[in-house]
């Protein structure tokens, strides 16, 4: 394999503390920003990799990066990141394992030993240690001091063993996109040493107490002390896959939320970004949201292909999905044209995104939410 020399990297303005750093020539040299810091043990590959200004990789040990994008001041202490995007100030602690479709927005963070895949964390969201939080979106909170949080030892259970193959058509929503992007909703807290069996929906302000596994939806501003199941044995019917309708509808709802976030990036965030590094990273975030929709479609395919003996309802859902699938993959609806034009009229290119969001009046906030709810809406 061919790597850049230390002289070439330092000529680009990248800081290289003592030790071995390997940057493969598949990475465009101009995708490494002056001021980025690469510690010993960092290995970077991939033609779509972007390392923005003041990024710091490998402060606490080896880091592997492939086709990932990092905004201003993003950091990875130790671990691996592939096909993911971290916006300004987002950070991953030691032993991070971050895979495709993951998006950490501004100042979102994890402590040590956290696994993420197809995960979206809105600004300031914080994950503790030893967490597996795949196939989920977490919004809520207003600032670094008022943010949604996942306690240490939490798991989002995202696999069911039923059918021929099992499936992961189990995405969960903690908050939502149309309201979450405005950064004025109550924070969500998911207690440590617990978990959620997807797919579920949890509202803003909800607290799921530590030490329990939750299987139900919960609304807003409630404290849930736990769930219990009576001990029992249930014989497994190999010809029956339970919960197909729920997983199908929840998957479509989640895809609608991804559509809404894609529209928000395409219409609001990307046009307002005049800094070239920010613009490049946001383009990668848009690509990642497309990957997220494709992944949800793939998991629905897997769900329906794995049904041993589908019921009449299952067959109807499978036929509907087969008809609608192309539209989900190819169309990126932008919602009501009048609302869309109204949103575009209030943009302020060049302004810091978080500052702009916080400056919006109630009329503008209502407009953005109603527009995104229209984009996210799933018919039928």
Residue, then its C-alpha position, 0 to 999 in steps of 0.5 A: x500500500x502507498x502512504x504519504x510521507x511525513x514531509x508531505x503531511x507536514x507540508x499540508x499543515x497537519x501536526x504529527x507528534x512523534x510516532x508512526x502515522x499512516x495516511x493512504x494515498x486513496x485519501x486526497x491530500x487536500x482532505x486533510x485540513x491544516x491544523x489537524x492533529x494525528x497522533x502516533x498509531x493513526x491510520x487513515x484510508x478512503x477517498x471520501x475521508x475528510x479531516x477538518x481543522x483542529x480535529x484530533x485523532x488518536x490522543x489515547x491510542x490507535x485510530x483507524x479511519x476509513x471514508x469518514x468525515x470530521x468537522x471542525x474540532x471533532x475528535x476520536x480518542x481511540x478506536x475505529x470509524x468507517x463511513x460515518x460523519x462527525x460534525x463540529x466538536x463531536x467526540x468519540x472516547x476510547x475504544x469507539x466502534x463506529x460503522x456506516x450510517x452514523x451521524x454525530x451532530x455538533x458536540x455530541x459525544x461518547x465515553x469509552x467502549x461505545x458501538x454505533x451503527x446507523x445511529x444519529x445523535x442530535x447536538x449535545x447528546x451524550x452517551x456514557x460507557x459500554x453502550x451499544x446504540x445501533x439503529x436509533x435516532x436520539x434528539x432532545x435538549x438545548x445545550x451542553x448543559x441541557x442535553x439528552x443522555x444515555x447511561x453507561x451499560x445501555x443497549x438498544x436491542x436491534x435484532x430479532x431471531x425469528x424467521x429464516x434469517x432473523x432481522x433488524x427491521x427494528x429502528x427506534x426513535x427517541x424524539x423526532x426530527x421536525x421538532x428536534x432540529x430546533x433544539x428547544x425540546x426537553x431532554x431525554x434520559x435513558x438510564x444505565x444498565x438497561x436497554x430498549x427492545x426496538x422498534x419503539x418511540x420515546x417522547x421528549x422529556x421522558x426518563x427511562x429509569x436505570x436497570x430495566x429493559x423497556x419494550x413499550x412506547x412512552x410519551x412525553x415528560x414521564x418517568x418510567x420506573x421499569x417494566x416486568x414480564x412474568x416468568x413463562x415459557x412459550x413454545x416457538x412456532x417456526x412458521x410464525x414471525x411475530x410483530x411483522x406489521x409493527x416492524x414494517x410501520x415503524x421502519x417506514x416511520x423511521x425512514x420518513x424521519x430520515x427523509x425529513x433530516x435529509x431535507x433539512x440538510x439539503x435545504x437549510x444546513x448545506x446552503x447556509x454553509x459558506x465555510x468550505x470544510x463545513x460544506x464538504x462534511x455536510x455533503x458527506x452527512x447527506x450521503x450518510x442519510x441516503x445510506x440510512x434510508x437504503x439500510x432500512x429498505x434492505x432490512x425490510x427486504x430481509x424481513x419479508x424474505x425471511x417469513x417461512x409461511x406469511x399470513x395474508x396480512x404479511x403478504x399484503x404488506x410485502x406486496x405494498x413494500x415491493x410496489x413502494x420501495x423504488x419511490x423510497x429509494x429514488x424520491x426525496x420529497x421536499x414537502x409543501x412548496x409554499x412552506x418550503x419557500x417560506x423556509x428558504x426565505x429565512x435562511x442566513x448563509x454564512x451564519x453559524x447554524x446553532x446560533x441561527x436556530x436559537x435566533x428563530x422566532x416562534x413563527x419561524x419555528x412553527x414553519x420549519x416543524x410543519x414543513x418537516x412533518x409534511x416531508x416525514x409523513x408516511x401515507x397509508 
